[in-house]
Amino acid sequence: GSQPPLYPAAASPVSSSMFSWVSKDARRKKEPELFQTVSEGLRQLYAQKLLPLEEHCRFREFHSAALEDADFDNKPMVLLVGQYSTGKTTFIQHLMEPGLP
């Protein structure tokens, strides 16, 4: 005959309601949001999703102020740290196109 299942449904420690938020419920489906630029998308998502949470938890009182538009528009910065004569400038020159100062 057939063998009994290793984990019978009645003995399963995980409740099916535990994962109900993962269901394919049509009410949860949303159309994807489209943005013209990545920075525009990040700015809008931050304002809609994270900023209200930061304000509710008073995040700026114990960590940092809310992000501003300039935080999304500025070019990123990279800091390269190392001891004297370890090749920092050589590394940067290697990453840049040949012929740039």
C-alpha positions as CSV (number, residue, x, y, z in Angstrom):
1,G,0.0,0.0,0.0
2,S,0.8,3.7,0.1
3,Q,2.9,5.2,2.9
4,P,1.4,7.8,5.2
5,P,2.5,11.4,4.6
6,L,5.5,12.5,6.6
7,Y,3.6,15.5,8.0
8,P,-0.2,14.9,8.2
9,A,-2.3,18.0,7.9
10,A,-3.8,17.6,11.4
11,A,-0.3,17.5,13.0
12,S,1.0,20.5,11.1
13,P,2.2,23.2,13.6
14,V,1.7,26.0,11.0
15,S,-1.8,27.4,10.8
16,S,-3.1,28.2,7.3
17,S,-4.3,31.6,8.6
18,M,-0.7,32.5,9.5
19,F,0.1,33.0,5.8
20,S,-3.3,34.5,4.8
21,W,-1.6,37.8,3.8
22,V,0.3,35.9,1.0
23,S,-3.0,34.8,-0.6
24,K,-3.7,35.7,-4.2
25,D,-6.7,37.8,-3.2
26,A,-7.8,40.1,-6.0
27,R,-8.4,42.9,-3.5
28,R,-4.7,43.0,-2.7
29,K,-3.6,43.2,-6.4
30,K,-2.4,46.6,-7.5
31,E,-1.4,47.9,-10.9
32,P,2.4,48.6,-10.9
33,E,3.3,52.2,-10.5
34,L,5.4,53.7,-13.3
35,F,7.8,56.6,-12.8
36,Q,9.8,58.7,-15.3
37,T,13.0,58.4,-13.3
38,V,14.4,56.3,-10.4
39,S,14.7,59.4,-8.2
40,E,11.1,60.4,-8.9
41,G,10.0,56.9,-7.9
42,L,12.0,56.9,-4.8
43,R,10.8,60.3,-3.8
44,Q,7.1,59.4,-4.3
45,L,7.5,56.0,-2.5
46,Y,9.2,57.7,0.4
47,A,6.6,60.4,0.7
48,Q,3.7,57.9,0.5
49,K,5.1,54.9,2.5
50,L,8.0,55.8,4.8
51,L,7.5,59.4,5.7
52,P,4.1,58.8,7.4
53,L,5.7,56.0,9.5
54,E,8.7,58.2,10.4
55,E,6.4,60.9,11.5
56,H,4.2,58.5,13.5
57,C,7.3,57.0,15.3
58,R,8.9,60.5,15.7
59,F,12.0,59.1,13.9
60,R,13.7,62.5,13.5
61,E,13.8,62.9,17.3
62,F,16.2,60.0,17.8
63,H,17.9,59.5,14.4
64,S,17.8,62.0,11.5
65,A,15.5,64.5,9.9
66,A,13.1,63.6,7.1
67,L,14.6,63.4,3.6
68,E,14.1,66.4,1.3
69,D,13.8,66.6,-2.5
70,A,17.5,67.4,-2.7
71,D,18.3,64.1,-1.1
72,F,16.8,62.3,-4.1
73,D,18.1,64.7,-6.8
74,N,21.7,65.0,-5.8
75,K,24.4,62.8,-7.3
76,P,25.6,60.0,-5.1
77,M,28.9,60.4,-3.3
78,V,31.5,57.7,-2.6
79,L,34.2,58.0,0.1
80,L,37.3,55.9,-0.5
81,V,39.4,55.5,2.7
82,G,42.8,53.9,3.1
83,Q,46.2,54.3,4.6
84,Y,49.0,56.3,2.9
85,S,50.3,54.8,-0.3
86,T,47.8,51.9,-0.5
87,G,46.6,52.6,-4.1
88,K,43.5,54.8,-3.6
89,T,44.4,57.1,-6.5
90,T,45.4,54.2,-8.7
91,F,42.1,52.5,-7.9
92,I,40.1,55.6,-8.9
93,Q,42.2,56.0,-12.1
94,H,41.5,52.3,-12.9
95,L,37.8,52.9,-12.6
96,M,37.7,56.0,-14.7
97,E,38.0,56.0,-18.4
98,P,41.6,56.4,-19.8
99,G,42.6,59.9,-20.4
100,L,40.6,61.6,-17.6
101,P,42.7,63.5,-15.1
